[in-house]
Amino acid sequence: MTSKAQRHNKIVNMIQSEHVSSQTQISKMLESEGIISTQATISRDLEEIGAVKVKLPGGESAYAIPETAKRPGADGTLAKTLRQYVLSVDVAAPLVIVRTPIGCADVTCAAIDTGRMSEIVGTIAGQDTIFIAIETESDPHEFAKKIADMSDIPS
């Protein structure tokens, strides 16, 4: 079963990499990847990710994701995203390692990046793991506790 976050990520990638003009097209593209979704689900997904229909040169229309679209964490929901997806937080100095369910690291990492925490130098997300590089002046153990606290998990 595909999670909502995984489906959202796939739809965003489709819109950003191809000319996508209809919900039917999105449904067929998702289906080709083994993801079955109803039109109502796709409609909600498009609204939740902030997709809009734009006119292209020549009069055609297509979906687009504006830079101002809602992104995880962009509207103050960093803690909500962390509570939803973070399973554990560990330290392998100077890195902080965050574990999520499979397929949720990218959306969680996007929320962390959007949160613009001053301690972070950079992040890398896999399918279920996020590596967070912490600046040398910061204590990775304190930062890990901060993430754990925001995630409502024991540190």
N, C-alpha and C positions, 0 to 999 in steps of 0.2 A: 504494500500500500504506500502511496506517495503522500508525503505530508503537504500541508498547505504552503509552507515555506519553500519546499522543493518545487511545487507547481508554480508559485509566484516567480521563483528564480528562473525557471524554464521559460515562462512567458516573457519576462523582461529580456532574457537573452535572445529569444525569437524576435521580439520587436526591435531590439538594437542591432540585430545582424541581418534581418531580412525585411522585405516589404510585406507587412502584414496588414491586410485591409478589412478583415471580418472576423467575427467570433467563430464562425464556421471554419475558417481557415485555421485559427488557433486550435480549435477542437480536433481537427484532422492532424495537425502537427503534433499535438500532445498524444493523440491516439497512436501515431506512428512510433512513439517512444513508450507505448504501453500504459499511458495514462488516460483513463476514461473520465471525462468531465461533462456535466450537463451545461447547457447554454446559460442557465441561471448562475451556476458556479463560476463560469468564465466571466460573466458580466460582473459579478461581485469581485472576482480577482482583479479585473482591469481597474475597477474603481479603487480598490484597496492599494494597488501599486501606483496609482496616480496616472495611469495611461490616458491619453487624450487622442481624439481623431484630429488629424491635421490635413489640410489641403496641400497636395504636392504640385509642383510645376506640371502643367498639362491637365489639371483638373481632377486627377485621381485623389483619393484620400487613403490614409494609412494611420495606424496607431503609432504614437510616439511616447517616450517617457521624458517629460521636461526635467531639466536640472532641478527645478523647484518641487518636483513630485515628492510625495511622502516616501521617505526611505526609513528603514528601521532605525529608530533612535533619533531621527531628525526632528521629531515633534515632542521631544522630552520623554520618549518611551524607552530610553536605554535600559533603565532598571526593569521595566516590564519585559523587554526582550530577553534580558539576562535571566530573569525569573522563569521565563517560559522555556528556555533552551539549555542553560548551563547545568551540566551534571556534576562537574568537579573542577577544581582549580588547584594546580600544583605549581611548584617552583623548581626550575632547573636553571639557576642563576647563570646569566642575567636574563633568562627567559621566564615568562609566566605561561603555563600551559593550561588551556581551557578545553574541556571535553564537552561535546554536545551529542545529541542523538545523530545518527548517520543522516547526512544531507542537510544539517542545520548549521554547520560551522560558518558557511558563507554569509548567511543572513545575520548571524550573531556577530560575526567579524565586521560586517558593514555597520551595524549599530555601534560597535565599539569605536570604529574609525570615525563615524559621524559625531560621536560624543566628544571628540577632540580633547582627550585627557592629556594633560601636559607631560605626564610621566612616559608616555608612549613614543618610541622612536619609529616603530613600524610593526605591522602585523602580517601574518601569512595564515590563510585558512585552507585546510584540506576538507575532507568530507565530514569528519567528526572531531577534528582537532584544530585549535587555533594556537599559534605561537605568537606571543606578544613580546617584542624586544623593548626593554625598559632602559631609559637613559641612565648613564653611569651614576648620576647624583641621587637617583631614587633607589629606595630599598625594594627589591622585588617581592619580599615577603609581605611588606606593608601594602604594596599594590595588589598582590594576590588576595589579601584579606579584604581590601576595598571591593574587588570584583566579587568575592564570595559573599560579602555583606549585601551588596546590591542584588545578588542572585538569590538571596535568602537560603544559602546552603551553609552548613558548618565549615568553618575554615580550619 
